[in-house]
Every structure is written in structure tokens, then in C-alpha cells.
Amino acid sequence: MSAVGEWLDIGPVDQLPALGARTLPVRGGREIAIFHTANGEVYALANQCPHKQGPLSQGIVHDTTVTCPLHNWRISLVTGEALGEDKGCVPVIPVKIDGGRILIGRAAALEGVA
């Protein structure tokens, strides 16, 4: 991972499998889950379901949602909001792709770090 101004370069998109996720530990902060959708979009969320803090990175990615592996809550990768009857929200980390590299927003990624 390297710093580029307000963005952190976390690696190439092609190392993230379609419909898959990887985690990014943050020393002193919350772990981040990076998701790759079937249509090639990349999203980042805090790696904790708002229900029982299940690891969203281990959930099933479909369209622009992820299903928590613990209790099947569906979370929007776009907004971080729980969908359907469930209520709760996960912090969203801004993501952009530049030259095939995944960049995440530095301030949001490091939020909560002492």
C-alpha cells in the first residue's frame, strides 16, 4: 500500500477476483473489505455487518450488494445501508480506479485510528 495525496494505493484491480473480496487491515483502526463486482466495479466498506459485526468480506457478492455470512443481512456496497426489513449502516470508503490500480480515500480509511 502506498500513499498518493488524499488517496491510498492498495494494489492492482486484477488481483481482486470478480465476485470476490479481500481485506485490508488498518493498524489501530477497523479492517476494510474491498469488493469486486461481476461488472468490474470496486467498492470498500468497513468489514463489519451492522447487525452482529459479521465479516462482510466472507459474504456472497451479488450485483452491488453483499450478504453477511452470519445472518444473511444484505448490505448495499454503494451506500453501506442494510436492505429490506433490516436496519443499520456500514461505513463506506471512497474508491477510485486509476491506471488499473485501486485507490481508497485516505481520511475514510484511517478514520478512528488513534
C-alpha atoms as one frame of an Amber mdcrd trajectory, in Angstrom:
protein
   0.000   0.000   0.000   1.326   3.446  -0.876   0.109   6.984  -0.369  -0.856
   9.263  -3.256  -2.087  12.557  -1.715  -5.561  12.052  -0.304  -5.723   8.514
  -1.761  -4.041   5.255  -0.687  -2.934   2.882  -3.449  -3.814  -0.632  -2.282
  -2.876  -2.589  -5.393  -3.954  -3.681  -8.864  -7.584  -4.412  -9.691  -6.613
  -7.667 -11.431  -5.528  -9.174  -8.098  -9.104  -8.928  -6.831 -11.282 -11.756
  -8.200 -14.666 -10.937  -9.725 -17.440 -11.508  -7.162 -14.754 -11.684  -4.511
 -13.399  -9.664  -1.642 -10.127  -9.064   0.140  -9.425  -7.438   3.484  -7.121
  -4.604   4.330  -6.006  -4.368   7.949  -5.627  -0.863   9.367  -3.280  -0.601
  12.337  -5.206   0.962  15.204  -8.395   1.107  13.137 -11.117  -1.012  11.620
 -10.426  -3.617   8.962 -11.628  -2.698   5.465 -13.245  -5.089   2.974 -12.620
  -4.429  -0.737 -15.235  -5.943  -3.085 -15.119  -6.599  -6.847 -18.467  -6.996
  -8.619 -19.191  -9.100 -11.715 -19.351  -5.954 -13.867 -15.894  -4.819 -12.716
 -16.833  -2.187 -10.125 -14.838  -1.989  -6.899 -16.269  -0.939  -3.519 -14.883
  -0.681   0.010 -16.696  -0.944   3.340 -15.757  -1.413   6.958 -15.539  -5.202
   7.332 -18.328  -5.494   9.930 -22.016  -6.111   9.443 -24.073  -3.612  11.484
 -26.106  -6.496  12.948 -23.623  -8.779  14.737 -20.315  -7.494  13.300 -20.039
 -10.434  10.886 -17.098 -10.303   8.458 -18.675  -8.931   5.271 -15.578  -9.928
   3.280 -16.648 -13.566   3.756 -20.139 -12.896   2.412 -21.574 -13.506  -1.042
 -21.225 -10.618  -3.516 -24.085 -10.179  -5.984 -24.772  -7.116  -8.125 -23.971
  -4.201  -5.805 -24.730  -5.961  -2.525 -23.032  -8.362  -0.149 -24.827 -10.877
   2.061 -23.423 -11.200   5.578 -22.251 -14.776   6.237 -23.680 -14.837   9.785
 -27.354 -13.907   9.458 -27.947 -13.198   5.737 -28.342  -9.443   6.067 -27.914
  -7.816   2.644 -25.743  -4.688   2.648 -25.505  -2.196  -0.232 -21.923  -1.846
  -1.452 -22.835   1.633  -2.728 -24.390   3.163   0.411 -23.446   0.750   3.211
 -27.144   0.550   4.198 -28.839  -2.683   5.226 -31.544  -3.613   2.719 -35.069
  -4.939   3.147 -36.513  -5.026   6.661 -33.084  -4.823   8.305 -31.818  -1.517
   9.699 -28.220  -0.412  10.057 -25.337   1.054   8.129 -21.685   0.222   7.490
 -19.129   2.991   6.818 -18.320   3.296   3.098 -14.748   4.027   1.998 -14.411
   6.052  -1.248 -12.791   4.093  -4.090 -11.454   5.061  -7.487  -9.528   3.167
 -10.135  -6.545   4.856 -11.749  -4.386   3.054 -14.304  -5.668  -0.334 -13.170
  -4.831   0.416  -9.525  -7.325   0.548  -6.652  -7.181   3.775  -4.655  -9.161
   4.309  -1.450  -9.853   7.560   0.374  -7.162   8.120   2.985  -9.299  10.029
   5.521 -12.145   7.475   5.492  -9.745   4.511   5.560  -7.891   5.865   8.571
 -10.941   7.168  10.441 -10.872   6.014  14.020  -7.116   5.417  14.065  -5.586
   6.772  17.267
